[in-house]
Amino acid sequence: MSAAKVKMREKKMRNQPASVQYPSVLESSTQKNGGDTPVTGGGGAGGEAGGAGPSGFYPNTERPKNPHQRGGWVRGHQRDGGGYAKEMPKYITAGAFARARAAEVSTMLKAVTKTTGSCHVFGALPKHMRRRAMSHNTKRLPCRLRDLANRMREKSLQGGKKKEEAKSKSRKARRRHGNLLLEFNRRQRKNMWLETHIWHAKRFHMVKKWGYCLGDRPTYKCYRSSYRAMSSHCLLQDLSYYCCIELHGEEDKLLASLSQLTSKEAGPTFAAALSLSGQRQGSVVVYRAGQYPMQPLGPVTFLWRPRAQGSTHRQLWIWAHPTTKQDLLLELQTVCQCCEAVLPPVAPAVTPADVVPAIKLEPKPESTPKAKQVTGIKRKQTCKVDGEPPAKKILGDGTRSPTTPVTWKSSSNGIVISDLTMEIVRYRLIGPQSHSFLAETIEAATNCDEMSKSQPSSLWWPEHCKNESKMDLHQQQADVFQLLKGIYSTGDLPSGTVLGLNVDDPRLTLPTKKVKALPSVKQAQEEEEEKRRELMLRGVPAHCCQSNLWERSVRENVTDNKISEQELNRMKSEVLVPGSRLSPTPPQGRVPILLVHQPGKQVGHEMSCWGAGWDLLLPKGWGMAFWVPLTYRGVRIGGLTMSLKHSQNKGAPHFPHDYPDCPAGVRFQEEQEAQLLHKFKRNPPAKRTNYIKHGCLAPFCCPWQQLSEEWELILREGGEEGEGDHRTQTATEADAVMEEAATSRRDVTVVTPPRRVTVLRNRKSLRLLSGWCRPTTSKGQRARRGGELSPLDRSAMKLFLSAHGTSLVWVRLRLLSKGKPELHAMVCVPTTEDLKLLDKESGGGSGPQEPTHRDHFKSRIRRRKKGPKRAAASSLCSDKPEGRESDPRSGSEPNPTTSKGPKSSPQSTPDLTFGLWPDPLPSVTSHCSRVTLGWVTQGDFSLSAGCGEALGFVSVAGLLSTLFSQPVEHRGTLLLRNPASLHYRFTKVNLEV
């Protein structure tokens, strides 16, 4: 019999009683019957065991032996005479027979009442009576089983609701507007989306940074075209991810509190006259309370609301990067004593599970017939849940819980702090024609008709038109905006100028095709020309800087009553002449905005005002209504990469890349190091750059703290002599010193008090240091007058170092020959021979070469790789006599007793990577043949300068020592070397203040 039949019989007989065996009276019969050999036939059910069966009778017949037949149960008669017994038993044991039959009856009853493996009621039916239709139509079951089947079906439906909801919908159902909104809201729970996110996601490479999903760079080539837009036309960026913090209170109390976070030595503060009047936007670096010049938080921009007549109550907006928001908010709460949180009002409607809690829900509709889930309904049809509000687009911060406080007040001084993150949309237009694009896109709001003024309205604009003084102010602001069209370049205006304005919905004047905005070339009248010159000299008048955007009630009213795209398209379709403007303008189509002039390059004398533009501030919900009309005027769109290039061309530090003394800058450097190291390790060792041989200690980071400490030690121990020794040191001697230092520093750990890196931001000291560098007078740069600057001598140097000896200074480096600076390139001090080489070769020369260093860790890495293999081979040889009893894992694990020897010391060295120096690093200043001053944080070929330019930090002590020792004709000449190169290139250092 086949194995399948045996399994089938075992399955059938699993509920049958076990065979009961009794000692046989006739020994011969038991032996002939084969003991345990089964015998078919007799009174046993399904075949009984040999000998005395459970029936209690003893058969008198024998089955002839067949050598070809295997043992086991066989169904039916056999050809050799085997099969059922042919004679009746001679006697029966009554007790045993009754017990066997009772066991069989009980087993049969148990098998009938017990269900099969599945718990369905259909298992109680025979197989020939089961039908597939019984699962959804219980009337096909017998009457005795229908009630039980109905109860089981209801129970399964109640428990399977979650499974039905998780059922995937068709693409058509997923692409419906309501389902799309629910999906988009779900995806915004962790990272916030800007209002232009979907527009960017179709055209940009998106990155997740700082809790937002932001566009990094376009999917098409745009480097040169974006630079041309910033230089000649206009580049548009969405900066709505910047956080806005609002402060309310008395002016003197606000200034007293904010003065603890800034210092006048670093430049204008919150109390600057032009900024305090509300006519200019200010910028300042904020520090922890009373810690200047230590522990900076980062740069912020601020904007005061213009003063109201007869009131000392002021309102202030502070814009900060999202990485500094929490630290800045805590400091503001501390200095303003705002510790009492104001809980937001509880929303009347209940938020559904699929919608983010921050959604502002509509009022609950009246009771309507409820749509319930019905069995057999089509999958594409959607049924509304009882009491569920319709899905709405998230406006504002979708990751914030509705119970999270956003307002804090002080009971002592009355100051109120509010978090307006994602409440105001901010766009930045960069380029000399930014005002032309704005003038083509937006128009001053039109006045309401008399009928709208006479009737009460819930909209803000009809109520605004009823006030004559406000309408006069609106007309004056519109006249100033009209003057902007005749200005040649955006950089001609005073930096930070603010203009408030009320405009019509720009979607009403959207062109049918993309056009390019051009500057106005009309010949202006003499009166208009005089007003334009006044505007360029003094800026916008103070009363025209007022805007309704400062009012929270107006912002909410404008956001809630915005005309939807569907309704606007319907209104346009009803216009008599297709493509013409709607007349009259809908009352919901007026928006208050703020125009803030963004200054361009403010330091240095070259490319003055390059990169100037306008910042456009809007209420939330109106982002795409202004974004699409601007793109239809031909602006170029930029992402995070273009923001970095914009700062690089201006020569300004970019946050958080170029702020090593801020907490956000430290975190950014750690993340950048991890990314670069991961990218480096993805390549095989043969394809990696061996930075050890190139003499580069830190190719992926900049150890600023170690650099400042080493230069402080150099100057303390005698300065010039020690520096000269380092300069004349050969590469082989340096390698020997480095090897000894590396081994000694691993054995001995020196405990030093924690110190923080500081960046020099004192304006007076920066002007003095910039004059000592003597920048070249190239490309129209004006030469400095010598009478304004004190000479650089030893006493002046000691006095300067006593105040800023351990600080870093931001410098701009321009290559004197060909070459392209790269990230983390080393800035070094040239020797006397290098300066002589510069005099011999014209055009900057090729520069000196760094001798190739020796890799001390290459052999250790090879021994470490070979160590486990040798240990595995030795363990296999020693375990051969033991055979299978040995542990197969013992070969791959190193022996801890052998790791203590001198040969296995490389195995104990942690984190050895081919081509990189392990921590701790040796001396960063004297590692190469030229002394290191600092590193580059931004470097590339500059399209504006036509040569390679780099931005970075150098040690103040090292720069002063270098300038003092250099001859006058070569003062400010340094060397720059990329991490993966041995070639030094001459560069000129410049401190632009």
Residue pairs with C-beta under 8 A, 6 or more apart in sequence:
1 70
1 72
1 73
1 74
6 72
9 73
13 46
15 107
15 110
15 111
15 114
16 45
16 46
16 104
16 107
17 54
17 100
17 103
17 104
17 107
19 44
19 48
19 49
19 53
19 54
20 53
20 54
20 96
20 99
20 100
20 103
21 49
21 51
21 52
22 51
22 52
22 56
22 93
22 96
23 52
24 30
24 51
24 52
24 58
25 58
26 58
29 51
29 58
29 59
29 60
29 62
30 50
30 51
32 62
33 39
33 50
33 51
33 59
33 62
34 50
34 71
35 50
35 51
36 49
36 50
37 50
37 71
38 47
38 48
38 49
38 50
38 71
38 72
38 73
39 47
39 48
39 49
39 50
39 53
39 59
39 63
39 85
40 47
40 73
40 74
40 75
40 82
40 83
40 84
41 47
41 59
41 83
41 84
41 85
42 48
42 53
42 55
42 57
42 59
42 84
42 85
42 89
43 53
43 55
43 57
43 89
44 53
44 54
44 55
45 104
47 73
48 54
48 55
51 58
52 58
52 96
53 100
54 96
54 100
54 103
55 92
55 96
55 97
55 100
55 101
56 92
56 93
56 94
56 95
56 96
56 97
56 100
57 89
57 91
57 92
57 93
57 97
58 89
58 90
58 91
59 85
59 87
59 89
60 87
60 89
60 90
61 85
61 86
61 87
63 81
63 82
63 83
64 80
64 81
64 82
66 78
66 80
66 82
69 78
69 80
69 82
74 82
76 83
77 83
77 84
115 121
115 123
115 124
116 123
117 123
119 152
120 152
121 141
121 145
121 148
121 149
121 152
122 130
122 134
122 135
122 141
122 149
124 145
125 141
125 142
125 145
131 140
133 140
134 140
134 141
134 149
138 146
138 149
138 150
138 153
139 146
141 149
157 375
164 373
167 379
169 179
169 379
169 380
170 379
170 380
172 380
173 179
173 379
173 380
173 382
174 180
174 183
176 382
178 382
178 390
178 391
179 382
179 391
181 391
181 392
181 393
182 354
182 355
182 391
184 193
184 198
184 393
184 394
185 354
185 355
185 356
185 359
185 391
185 393
185 394
185 398
186 354
186 356
187 193
188 356
188 394
188 398
188 399
189 356
189 398
189 399
190 399
191 208
191 211
191 212
191 213
191 399
192 211
192 212
192 213
192 241
192 397
192 398
192 399
192 422
193 212
193 213
193 394
193 398
194 200
194 212
194 213
194 214
194 238
194 240
194 241
194 623
195 240
195 395
195 425
195 620
195 621
195 623
195 624
195 627
196 238
196 240
196 623
196 624
196 627
197 213
199 624
199 627
199 628
200 206
200 214
200 215
200 238
200 639
201 213
201 215
203 215
203 218
203 219
203 220
203 637
204 215
204 216
204 217
204 218
204 219
204 639
205 215
205 216
205 217
205 218
205 219
205 639
206 213
206 214
206 215
206 216
207 213
207 214
207 215
207 216
207 640
208 214
209 640
210 241
210 321
210 322
210 323
211 322
211 399
212 241
212 322
214 241
214 639
214 640
215 238
215 639
215 640
216 639
216 640
216 641
217 639
217 640
217 641
217 642
218 637
218 639
222 636
222 638
223 645
224 943
225 636
226 235
226 636
226 638
226 642
226 645
227 645
227 649
227 943
227 944
229 235
229 430
229 431
229 635
229 636
229 638
230 430
230 431
230 610
230 611
230 642
230 646
230 649
231 431
231 432
231 610
231 944
232 431
232 432
232 433
233 431
233 432
233 433
233 634
233 635
233 636
234 429
234 430
234 431
234 433
234 434
234 436
234 437
234 517
234 613
234 635
234 636
235 429
235 430
235 431
235 613
235 635
235 636
235 637
235 638
235 642
235 646
236 427
236 428
236 429
236 430
236 627
236 630
236 631
236 635
236 636
236 637
236 638
237 427
237 428
237 430
237 637
237 638
237 639
237 642
237 643
238 426
238 427
238 428
238 623
238 627
239 426
239 427
239 428
239 615
240 422
240 424
240 425
240 426
240 427
240 623
241 322
242 319
242 320
242 321
242 322
242 426
243 319
243 320
243 321
243 322
243 325
243 419
243 420
243 421
244 317
244 318
244 319
244 420
244 421
244 423
244 424
245 317
245 318
245 320
245 325
245 328
245 329
245 332
245 417
245 418
245 419
245 420
246 315
246 316
246 317
246 318
246 417
246 418
246 419
246 420
247 254
247 315
247 316
247 318
247 332
247 336
247 415
247 416
247 417
247 418
248 313
248 314
248 315
248 415
248 416
248 418
249 313
249 314
249 336
249 413
249 414
249 415
249 416
250 312
250 313
250 314
250 413
250 414
250 415
251 276
251 312
251 313
251 314
252 312
253 413
253 414
253 415
254 270
254 314
254 316
254 336
254 415
255 270
255 271
257 332
257 335
257 336
257 337
257 413
257 415
258 269
258 270
258 271
258 335
259 269
259 270
259 271
260 289
260 290
260 335
261 286
261 287
261 288
261 289
261 297
261 331
261 332
261 335
262 269
262 270
262 284
262 285
262 286
262 287
262 292
263 269
263 287
263 292
263 293
265 292
265 293
265 761
265 762
265 763
265 764
266 284
266 285
266 292
266 293
266 761
266 762
266 763
267 284
267 761
267 763
268 275
268 282
268 284
269 284
270 276
270 282
270 284
270 302
270 316
272 280
272 282
274 280
274 282
274 496
275 281
275 282
275 302
275 303
275 304
275 496
276 304
277 304
277 306
277 307
277 542
278 303
278 304
278 305
278 306
278 307
278 498
278 542
278 545
278 546
279 306
279 497
279 498
279 539
279 540
279 541
279 542
279 545
280 494
280 495
280 496
280 497
280 498
280 539
281 301
281 302
281 303
281 496
281 498
281 596
281 597
282 301
282 302
282 303
282 496
283 299
283 300
283 301
283 302
284 299
284 300
284 302
285 296
285 298
285 299
285 300
285 761
286 296
286 297
286 298
286 299
286 300
286 320
286 324
286 328
286 331
287 293
287 294
287 295
287 296
287 297
288 294
288 295
288 296
288 297
288 331
289 331
289 334
289 335
293 758
293 761
293 762
293 807
294 756
294 758
295 756
296 659
296 661
296 662
296 759
297 324
297 327
297 328
297 331
297 662
297 663
298 320
298 321
298 323
298 324
298 328
298 655
298 656
298 659
298 662
298 664
298 665
299 321
299 655
299 659
300 318
300 319
300 320
300 324
300 328
301 318
301 319
302 316
302 317
302 318
302 319
303 316
303 317
303 319
303 498
303 596
304 314
304 315
304 316
305 314
305 315
305 316
305 317
305 546
305 550
306 542
306 543
306 545
306 546
307 314
315 550
317 420
318 328
318 332
319 426
320 328
321 655
321 656
321 664
322 421
323 656
323 664
323 667
323 668
324 662
324 663
324 664
325 421
327 663
329 417
329 419
332 338
332 417
333 339
333 408
333 417
336 410
336 413
336 415
336 417
337 410
337 412
337 413
337 415
338 408
338 409
338 410
338 415
338 416
338 417
339 408
339 410
340 408
340 409
340 410
340 411
341 405
341 407
341 408
342 405
342 407
342 408
342 409
343 403
343 405
344 402
344 403
344 404
344 405
344 406
344 407
346 402
347 360
347 361
347 402
348 361
348 363
348 364
349 361
349 362
349 363
349 364
349 389
350 387
351 357
351 359
351 361
351 402
352 385
352 388
352 389
355 391
355 392
356 394
356 398
356 399
357 401
357 402
358 394
358 396
358 397
358 398
358 399
358 400
358 401
358 402
359 392
359 394
359 398
360 392
360 395
361 389
361 392
362 389
362 390
362 392
364 387
364 389
370 384
370 386
371 383
371 384
372 383
373 383
377 383
395 559
395 620
395 621
396 421
396 422
396 423
396 620
397 421
397 422
400 406
406 418
406 419
407 416
407 417
407 418
407 419
408 416
408 417
409 415
409 416
409 417
410 416
422 620
423 555
423 619
423 620
424 549
424 555
424 617
424 618
424 619
424 620
425 617
425 618
425 619
425 620
425 622
425 623
425 626
426 615
426 616
426 617
426 618
427 615
427 616
427 618
427 626
427 627
427 630
428 598
428 613
428 614
428 615
428 616
429 437
429 438
429 613
429 614
429 615
429 616
429 630
429 635
430 598
430 611
430 612
430 613
430 638
430 646
431 490
431 611
431 613
432 488
432 489
432 490
432 491
432 612
433 489
433 490
433 517
433 518
433 519
434 490
434 612
434 613
434 614
435 484
435 485
435 487
435 490
435 614
436 485
436 517
436 518
436 519
436 520
437 517
437 630
437 633
437 634
437 635
438 484
438 595
438 614
438 616
439 481
439 484
439 485
439 517
439 520
440 517
440 633
441 506
441 509
441 517
441 626
441 629
441 630
441 633
442 501
442 503
442 504
442 506
442 593
442 626
443 503
443 504
443 506
443 509
444 474
444 477
444 478
444 481
444 482
444 501
444 502
444 503
444 504
445 461
445 474
445 502
445 503
445 504
445 590
445 591
446 504
446 584
446 585
447 465
447 471
448 461
448 462
448 465
448 587
449 584
452 462
452 465
452 587
453 462
453 465
453 466
455 462
457 463
457 587
458 557
458 561
459 557
459 561
459 587
459 588
460 548
460 553
460 554
460 557
460 558
460 590
461 502
461 587
461 590
462 587
464 470
464 471
464 502
464 548
465 471
473 543
473 544
473 546
474 502
476 541
476 543
476 544
477 499
477 500
477 501
477 502
477 544
478 501
480 499
480 535
480 540
480 541
480 544
481 499
481 501
481 595
483 528
483 531
483 532
483 535
484 535
485 519
485 520
486 520
486 522
486 524
486 528
486 532
487 493
487 532
487 535
487 536
488 519
489 609
489 612
490 597
490 612
490 613
490 614
491 600
491 608
491 609
491 610
491 612
492 536
492 609
493 535
493 536
493 539
493 597
493 612
494 536
494 537
494 538
494 539
494 597
495 597
495 599
495 602
495 612
496 596
496 597
496 599
497 539
497 540
497 596
497 597
498 540
498 545
498 594
498 595
498 596
498 597
499 540
499 544
499 545
499 594
499 595
500 544
500 545
500 546
500 547
500 548
500 549
500 592
500 593
500 594
500 595
501 547
501 592
501 593
501 594
501 595
502 548
502 590
502 591
502 592
502 593
503 590
503 591
503 593
504 585
504 589
504 590
504 591
505 563
505 568
505 585
505 586
505 588
505 589
505 590
505 591
505 625
506 625
506 626
506 629
507 568
507 625
507 628
507 629
508 581
508 582
508 585
508 589
509 581
509 629
510 628
510 629
510 632
511 632
511 633
512 579
513 632
514 631
514 632
514 633
514 634
515 632
515 633
515 634
516 633
516 634
517 633
517 634
524 532
547 592
547 593
547 594
548 554
548 592
549 555
549 592
549 593
549 594
549 617
549 618
549 619
554 592
554 619
555 592
555 619
555 620
558 590
558 591
558 592
558 619
558 621
558 622
559 619
559 620
559 621
559 622
561 588
562 588
562 621
562 622
562 625
563 571
563 586
563 588
563 589
571 582
571 586
572 582
575 582
591 618
591 619
591 622
591 625
592 619
593 616
593 617
593 618
594 616
594 617
595 614
595 615
595 616
595 617
596 614
596 615
596 617
597 612
597 613
597 614
597 615
598 612
598 613
598 614
598 615
599 609
599 612
600 608
600 609
600 610
600 611
600 612
600 613
600 650
601 607
601 608
601 609
601 610
601 611
601 649
601 650
601 651
601 652
602 609
603 651
603 652
603 992
603 993
604 651
604 781
604 812
604 990
604 992
605 780
605 781
605 782
606 778
606 779
606 780
606 781
607 649
607 944
610 649
610 650
610 944
611 646
611 649
611 650
616 626
618 626
631 637
638 646
643 654
644 654
644 657
644 938
645 940
647 653
647 654
647 658
647 938
648 654
648 938
648 940
648 942
648 949
648 951
649 942
649 943
649 944
651 812
651 951
651 992
653 659
653 810
653 951
654 938
655 662
655 664
655 665
656 662
656 664
656 665
656 667
656 668
657 665
657 668
657 937
657 938
658 665
658 810
658 937
658 938
658 951
658 953
659 665
659 759
660 666
660 669
660 702
660 704
660 757
660 759
660 808
660 953
661 756
661 757
661 758
661 759
661 808
669 701
669 702
672 700
672 701
673 700
673 701
676 699
676 700
677 700
680 688
680 700
680 913
680 915
680 916
681 913
685 914
685 915
688 914
688 915
689 699
689 915
689 979
689 980
690 855
690 914
690 915
691 697
691 699
691 915
691 916
691 917
691 979
691 980
692 853
692 855
692 856
692 857
692 858
692 915
692 916
692 917
693 852
693 853
693 854
693 855
693 915
694 850
694 852
694 853
694 979
694 980
694 981
694 982
695 731
695 850
695 853
695 927
695 928
695 929
695 982
696 826
696 979
696 980
697 703
697 917
697 921
697 922
697 924
697 927
698 824
698 917
698 921
698 924
698 935
699 824
699 916
699 979
699 980
700 824
701 824
702 824
702 934
702 935
702 937
702 953
703 921
703 924
704 757
704 808
704 953
705 755
705 756
705 757
706 921
706 924
707 808
707 924
707 925
707 932
707 934
707 955
708 757
708 806
708 807
708 808
708 955
708 957
709 755
709 806
710 923
710 924
710 925
711 925
711 955
711 957
711 958
711 961
712 805
712 806
712 957
714 722
714 723
714 925
714 957
714 958
714 961
715 801
715 805
715 957
715 961
719 961
720 961
720 965
723 829
723 931
723 961
723 965
726 925
726 926
726 931
727 829
727 831
727 929
727 930
727 931
728 831
729 926
729 929
730 851
730 929
731 850
731 851
731 852
731 853
731 928
731 929
732 851
732 854
734 853
734 926
734 927
734 928
734 929
735 853
735 854
735 856
737 922
737 926
738 856
738 922
738 923
738 927
739 856
741 922
741 923
742 856
742 917
742 918
742 922
745 920
745 922
746 920
755 806
757 808
758 806
758 807
758 808
759 807
759 808
759 809
759 810
759 953
760 766
760 769
760 804
760 807
760 808
760 809
760 810
760 956
762 804
763 993
765 800
765 803
765 804
766 809
766 991
766 993
767 993
768 789
768 790
768 800
769 800
769 809
769 956
769 959
769 960
769 991
770 990
770 991
770 992
770 993
771 784
771 788
771 789
772 789
772 792
772 960
772 963
772 971
773 959
773 963
773 971
773 972
773 989
773 990
773 991
774 784
774 968
774 971
774 972
775 781
775 972
775 988
775 989
775 990
775 991
776 988
777 783
779 945
790 796
792 960
792 963
792 964
794 964
797 960
797 961
797 964
800 956
800 960
801 956
801 957
801 960
804 956
805 956
805 957
806 956
806 957
807 956
808 934
808 953
808 954
808 955
808 956
809 953
809 954
809 955
809 956
809 959
809 991
810 951
810 952
810 953
810 991
811 827
811 934
811 951
811 952
811 953
811 954
811 959
811 989
811 990
811 991
812 949
812 950
812 951
812 989
812 990
812 991
812 992
813 821
813 827
813 936
813 949
813 950
813 951
813 952
813 974
813 976
813 987
813 988
813 989
813 990
814 945
814 947
814 948
814 949
814 950
814 987
814 988
814 990
815 821
815 844
815 947
815 948
815 949
815 950
815 976
815 985
815 986
815 987
816 838
816 843
816 844
816 845
816 985
816 986
816 987
816 988
817 843
817 844
817 845
817 846
817 847
817 985
817 986
818 947
818 948
819 948
819 976
819 985
820 939
820 940
820 941
820 948
821 936
821 939
821 940
821 948
821 949
821 950
821 976
821 978
822 936
822 939
822 978
822 979
822 980
823 936
823 937
823 938
823 939
824 935
824 936
824 937
824 979
825 935
825 936
825 939
825 950
825 952
825 976
825 977
825 978
825 979
826 928
826 932
826 934
826 935
826 936
826 976
826 977
826 979
827 932
827 933
827 934
827 935
827 936
827 952
827 954
827 974
827 975
827 976
827 987
828 928
828 930
828 931
828 932
828 933
828 974
828 975
828 976
828 977
828 984
829 930
829 931
829 932
829 933
829 958
829 962
829 974
829 975
830 838
830 848
830 930
830 973
830 974
830 975
830 984
830 986
831 848
831 930
833 848
834 847
834 848
834 930
834 975
834 984
834 986
835 966
835 967
835 970
835 973
837 845
837 847
837 848
838 844
838 845
838 970
838 973
838 986
844 985
844 986
845 986
846 983
846 985
847 975
847 983
847 984
847 985
847 986
848 930
848 975
848 984
849 982
849 983
849 984
850 928
850 929
850 930
850 977
850 982
850 983
850 984
851 929
851 982
852 982
855 915
857 912
857 914
857 917
857 918
858 914
860 906
860 909
860 912
861 906
861 912
861 914
863 903
863 906
863 907
864 906
864 907
864 909
864 912
867 894
867 904
867 906
867 907
868 892
868 894
871 891
871 893
871 894
871 895
871 898
872 891
872 892
873 891
875 890
875 891
876 891
879 886
879 890
879 891
894 904
894 907
898 904
899 907
899 908
906 912
909 918
910 918
911 918
911 919
912 918
924 932
925 931
925 932
925 958
926 932
928 977
930 975
930 977
930 984
931 958
933 954
933 955
933 958
933 959
933 962
933 974
934 952
934 953
934 954
934 955
934 958
935 952
935 953
936 950
936 951
936 952
936 976
937 951
937 952
937 953
938 950
938 951
938 952
939 948
939 949
939 950
939 951
939 952
940 948
940 949
941 947
941 948
941 949
942 948
942 949
950 976
950 987
954 989
959 989
962 974
963 971
963 972
966 972
966 973
972 988
972 989
972 990
973 986
973 987
973 988
973 989
974 986
974 987
974 988
974 989
975 984
975 985
975 986
975 987
976 984
976 985
976 986
976 987
977 983
977 984
977 985
